[in-house]
Amino acid sequence: MTGRRACLLALLLACPAAAHDSGFSPAQNAWLNRQIALDRMKCCDEHDVHVGVDVVWRVTDAGGYEVLIEGAWQPVPPGRLMRDNPGDPSPWGHRALLFRTGADIWCFRPGEPLT
């Protein structure tokens, strides 16, 4: 392998792919990249992002949240709720947002219930 190819391969492996880039506009991607959970964890870092009707969620009897992932209800850890930032409104308005990798929930924001 030439030095140039090895360098290119190292750069590709060092740069994480953003799973959400393909379907969203640059402004939407920039907003997603700024999101932080209550536990101060960055929401967007190679996680799949699901918006609106792609997110099936419910409130539990204890007042927490669960999301439906691959046919199973998964509890949302309280620290993984997205922080509100009134000065930086969501490009999707009040739709639900879910950042996840497989069944691991990175961030969640409930949306307005569908009518």
C-alpha positions in Angstrom: 0.0 0.0 0.0 1.4 3.4 -0.9 1.9 6.1 1.6 -0.8 8.2 -0.1 -3.4 5.3 0.1 -2.5 4.6 3.7 -3.0 8.2 4.6 -6.3 8.4 2.8 -7.5 5.1 4.6 -6.4 6.5 8.0 -8.4 9.7 7.3 -11.5 7.8 6.3 -11.3 5.6 9.4 -10.7 8.6 11.7 -13.8 10.5 10.4 -17.0 9.1 11.8 -19.9 8.9 9.3 -23.0 10.8 10.3 -25.9 8.4 9.8 -28.3 11.2 9.3 -26.5 13.2 6.6 -28.1 11.6 3.5 -31.7 12.5 4.1 -31.5 15.9 5.7 -30.6 19.4 4.5 -27.3 21.1 5.7 -29.3 23.3 8.1 -31.1 20.2 9.6 -27.8 18.4 9.9 -26.2 21.4 11.6 -29.1 21.6 14.1 -28.9 17.8 14.8 -25.1 18.1 15.5 -25.8 20.9 18.1 -28.2 18.8 20.3 -27.2 17.7 23.8 -29.0 15.4 26.3 -29.8 16.3 29.9 -26.8 14.2 30.9 -24.6 16.5 28.7 -24.1 13.7 26.2 -23.9 14.8 22.5 -26.9 13.4 20.7 -25.5 13.1 17.2 -22.4 11.1 16.7 -23.0 8.2 14.2 -26.5 7.6 15.6 -29.5 7.0 13.4 -32.0 9.9 13.7 -35.7 9.2 13.5 -38.2 12.1 13.2 -41.9 12.5 13.6 -44.1 9.5 12.5 -41.0 7.3 12.5 -40.9 7.6 16.3 -43.6 5.6 18.2 -43.5 6.5 21.9 -45.6 6.5 25.0 -45.6 7.9 28.5 -45.2 5.3 31.2 -47.3 5.1 34.4 -44.3 6.4 36.3 -44.1 9.5 34.0 -41.1 8.4 32.0 -41.0 7.6 28.3 -40.7 4.5 26.2 -40.0 4.2 22.5 -40.9 1.3 20.2 -37.7 -0.1 18.6 -37.8 -3.1 16.4 -41.1 -4.3 17.9 -40.1 -3.9 21.6 -40.7 -1.1 24.0 -37.5 0.4 25.3 -37.3 2.8 28.3 -35.7 6.1 27.7 -33.1 6.9 30.4 -34.1 10.2 32.0 -30.7 11.7 31.3 -31.1 11.0 27.6 -34.0 13.4 27.1 -33.0 16.3 24.9 -32.3 19.7 26.4 -34.7 22.4 25.5 -33.0 25.3 23.7 -35.7 28.0 22.9 -33.1 30.1 21.0 -32.5 27.2 18.6 -35.8 25.7 17.5 -36.1 22.4 15.8 -36.4 22.4 12.0 -39.1 19.8 12.5 -41.2 21.9 14.9 -42.8 19.8 17.6 -42.3 16.4 16.1 -40.7 13.6 18.2 -37.0 13.0 17.7 -35.0 9.8 18.5 -31.3 9.4 18.2 -30.3 5.7 18.5 -27.9 3.0 17.6 -29.7 -0.3 17.4 -31.8 -0.4 20.7 -29.4 2.0 22.5 -31.1 5.3 23.0 -28.8 8.4 22.8 -31.4 11.2 22.9 -35.1 11.5 22.8 -37.6 14.4 22.5 -41.3 13.5 22.7 -43.4 15.2 20.1 -47.0 16.4 20.1 -49.4 13.4 20.1 -50.7 12.5 16.7 -54.4 13.2 16.2 
